[in-house]
Amino acid sequence: MAHVPTEVRRQQFIEAAIEVIAREGADGATTRKIAEAAGAPLATLHYCFQTKENLLWAIFEHLHQIVQADLEAAVPDARPAADIAADLLNGTMRRAASEPAANRAQVEIWLWAERNDPAMAVKQYDTYLQAWMGFLRAATPPLPEERLETVVRVIFGLIDGLNMQLITHGDEEMILRETATATAMLTAYLGD
């Protein structure tokens, strides 16, 4: 059997874990099931990540990087805050609808972290909070700094609610209509 480079194997484990977590939840996604789904030895998974927690963090980072790259490409700066916020909300929900396994896995990892490693849950949330505040800091005219974090947290609240509906019902058309409504409300608020 040919040797598989560690970075390639790590990516295989991450991709397999996303599918297993989406199907069975973070608690049900044992390292054995993930290794089987990746078609690799369990010992190799432990060599690559040492612990399940490290694997979950690697999945979070992987998914965050994808979302961040998508948003950087879709959210030009030097525009009104309402336009940037709308792009963030729409872009996130379109990705969630088009990548249901990744979306569900990310939610499952957040819930697992909240129950088992609250510091990890806070770190995940803060990673997105800082990134999105960065997007909105580029608005013209800029939002006052004391308002910025609140606006991002409200956007997160909208996304969290829409995500729960998407996961529960799986109706992509409905969620995109509801995202449009949430976007209209958000832009009306920020447009003042």
Salt bridges, closest charged atoms under 4 A:
GLU7 OE2 - ARG10 NE 3.74
GLU24 OE2 - ARG23 NE 3.53
GLU24 OE1 - LYS33 NZ 2.60
ASP27 OD2 - ARG115 NH2 3.08
ASP70 OD2 - ARG95 NE 2.42
ASP87 OD2 - ARG79 NH2 2.25
GLU108 OE2 - ARG104 NE 3.84
GLU145 OE2 - ARG137 NH2 2.56
GLU149 OE2 - ARG153 NH2 2.69
